[in-house]
Amino acid sequence: MEIKFTKSENLKKKPEPGQKLGFGNIFTDYMLVMPYDEGKGWHDPEIKPYAPIELSPASMCLHYGQTVFEGMKAYRTADNKIQLFRPEENFKRLNQSNERLVIPQLPEELAMECLMELLKVEKDWVPSNDGESLYIRPFIFAVDPFLGVRPGNSYLFIIILSPSGAYYESGLNPVNIYVENKYVRAVRGGMGYAKTGGNYAASLIGQDEAHKQNFSQVLWLDGVEQKYIEEVGAMNIFFVIDGEVVTPMLQGSILPGITRKSAIEVCKSWGLKVSERRISIQEISDAYDAGKLQEVFGTGTAAVISPVGILKWGDKLMEINGNKIGDISQKLYDTMTGIQWGKVEDTFNWTVEVK
Ligand SMILES: *Cc1c(COP(=O)(O)O)cnc(C)c1O
């Protein structure tokens, strides 16, 4: 499909090397916008200056939350190439989310073509300092001006780009989290596996209370019995118990992370035993008491690997590996970030160059 290009009249000043980028504050010069209309399908993709969009106040997405999104990064390698990490997995997952939210499928090759064109235009925005990257946010939402409840007939697919700073400034600092006993984020049959705003809306209250108590996140339990471990904020969760790597199995209420999937593949390639299964919080507590809980870490695009140093369950405070990052967590971090930034050979064939 031909992608229209509308030139910006005043390009922004790019961040200075060394300037703190943070996350999600700075946006590049251009965005990609492609409408969908019933009868026409996805049509007229356009790369145009990043700017506010005009929406009817009756737009369905604003009232009933019919939205989906993705998150990935573009990395600049030492030899000045720009590459993506398993982007086809993101667009595949976008369509799984679309299906759950009754949003029309977006052909994955078309989504990829849109992204590649936008990245070619915005190449110079991919930062070059250690650990920095260009965060990519594709999203879709229903725009019909209608207050009745039904799936939309009109949508917008937009990609915006945001240069973002290194997640860790000095080494991988373990985080403290607690087990959420009151609220749940998703239930069996719900939309926990979809990357949609509603799941985040459901989780904000837990995160807010955690912050008030000086914890960085909550560990969610299943929404039915509140016994089995699900995930953490925007990360999947892993445990190393007596040498075995264990993570909750995907059964509809957990987001199928691409970092999760990749970490499993890397661990298996090292000959480690990896299990995807149900894990009760009681099992974790028992493993801790038996001295067998060796490591706990989260996985997600933002941090890649985030070691958990303190895990609190009710009144019980578990200090994992002396509140220091464990060997498997560190090795996974080094390997995966190494592949992403082109410092470690990509034997899995996961990276895709933006040419
Ligand atoms: C995006 C996300 C993750 C992590 O997925 P990655 O593909 O690894 O970035 C985990 N949990 C939730 C709720 C998410 O939205």
The ligand as a Gaussian input file, in Angstrom:
#p B3LYP/6-31G(d) Opt

LIG

0 1
 C        3.421000      -5.667000      27.595000
 C        3.167000      -6.394000      28.873000
 C        4.072000      -7.360000      29.379000
 C        5.435000      -7.630000      28.765000
 O        5.404000      -8.008000      27.432000
 P        6.717000      -7.869000      26.538000
 O        6.278000      -8.312000      25.193000
 O        7.744000      -8.754000      27.128000
 O        7.113000      -6.439000      26.599000
 C        3.713000      -8.047000      30.526000
 N        2.552000      -7.790000      31.164000
 C        1.667000      -6.866000      30.712000
 C        0.406000      -6.650000      31.463000
 C        1.951000      -6.145000      29.557000
 O        1.076000      -5.236000      29.126000

